[in-house]
Amino acid sequence: MGVLLACLLTIGRRHRRRLAQLAERERATAAVQDTLLQNMQGLILRFQSVSHRLPEGCNERAAIEAILDQADEALAEARNRMAALRDID
């Protein structure tokens, strides 16, 4: 009976330790995701600033604005996917 109890306690400790590791991994993943999204948003804002300094009708401005549209879509998709993953929990 004592051996069984010791085994159950060991299994319980291992399970709790594994749950704690998974929770920490989720927190770290969320922090990395948030950092990436913030950095991407910062880059978008910087490119918008550059774009607005170029004359309207300029080929370079049009190219940057097309890239910015694509970046906005990518950022929105990333946010939606991350929100969906967080909602699963």
C-alpha angles and dihedrals in degrees: 000000000000092000091052091050091049090051092049092049091050092049090049092051092049091049093050091047091051091049090051091050091050092048091051091048090052091050091049092048091050091050092051091047092050091048092050092049092048092048091048091050089050091053091049091053092049092051090047088055091052091046093053091054091059120084117262113259091030113138092226092053091050090050093049092047091052090051090048091053089053091047091051090052092048091049092049091049092049091050092049093050093047091048090050091051091050091049090057089069 
